[in-house]
Amino acid sequence: MNESQISVRYAKALFQSALEQQLLDKVYADMEVLSSTCKLEEFQYMLVVPTLQPSQKIKVMGHIFEKHLSKISISMINLVVKNRRETYLPGIARYFRDLYRKEKGVRSATLVTAM
């Protein structure tokens, strides 16, 4: 299974769950936080380091995100780490944001000016 399919499946499952629980806006904000956190070099290293067991990564991520993310987002992150798919977290967050924008009818545009 390629990277995009894995990210899409997790993002769709999270989106559907958030939609059912009426937590879509909160989870969208959570994915923004996750996305910005995934850009940090130390966090990226923690995701790929092979010496950390999934249980240790879950504990570390719990300390990082416990005050900033909702329970549904933390549960998804724990599931992803438990299944050893933590390197896909940035893609999951990005695709979730795409699904959210599509649901809300938000479109992106590029503005080109003469100056």
DASULTA-V226757 format. One line per field, one symbol per residue. burial: I if it has 9 or more other ideal C-beta (glycine too) atoms within 8 Angstrom, else O. A space follows every 50 residues. Layout:
# DASULTA-V226757
burial: ???
This chain:
# DASULTA-V226757
burial: OOOOOIIIOIIIIIIOIIIOOOIIOIIIOIIIIIIOIIOOOOIIOIIOOO OIOIOOIIOIIIOIIOOOIIOIIIOIIIIIIOOOIIOIIIIIIIIIIIII IOIOOOOOOOOOOOO
